[in-house]
Amino acid sequence: MMLLRLLNVQGIAGIAIGLALSILLVIQKSETRHWHRQSSQYEQLYGKEQAAFAGTVASYRAAADAARAADKAAAEQVAAEQRAINERTIDDYQVRLADARARAQRLRQDSVAAADPGARGTTPVPGLSSAAGRPHETPGQNGFSVEDRLTATEQAIQLDELIKWVKQQHSVDPNRGRSNGPQ
């Protein structure tokens, strides 16, 4: 109490204000520490988020690169299968055409031999033109000459090989082994 007598109202107000400011200072320091800790936690969370984001981006890039490589390999495999189908079809077509043409040639020779039964063992007659020496092609039973039958056979072979080619090309799955992008 003695102290109060020595102090006047201004002194008491000064002490009260000093105490209030001291309390505010302590509170402010406490708040500063709290927000500093909170800021550090947010900074760590931000760093973790950035690292996770960078990892995700890297994963997607790696997956996209792997998908591109798989797509390229699948496309090359499909192209190789299609080339093989093309080559097989062309080879089969050429073999079948050669066989049909050989059979037509045998038919022509047989028809020449049948048209000129005395040609065996006799001497050729001089002075005949090549057109006169060749027998006139007569239609067979079905009304087609050997040449017409050959043409029809060649076209049938061509269509048959085309149908086989289309079916084989259709059986090649262009999407086999391809990815659908990063997942």
Number of C-alpha atoms within 10 A of each C-alpha: 6 6 7 10 8 8 13 11 10 9 12 12 12 12 13 12 12 12 12 12 12 12 12 12 12 12 12 12 12 12 12 12 12 12 12 12 12 12 12 12 12 12 12 12 12 12 12 12 12 12 12 12 12 12 12 12 12 12 14 15 13 13 16 17 14 15 18 15 14 16 20 14 14 19 17 13 16 19 14 12 16 17 13 12 18 15 12 13 17 16 12 14 19 14 12 17 18 13 12 18 17 13 14 18 15 12 14 17 12 12 16 17 14 12 14 13 8 10 13 9 6 7 8 10 8 6 8 10 8 8 8 9 13 12 15 11 14 11 13 10 7 7 10 14 15 19 16 12 17 19 15 13 17 18 13 12 18 17 13 13 17 15 12 14 18 12 11 15 17 11 9 15 11 16 12 13 16 16 17 10 13 13 8
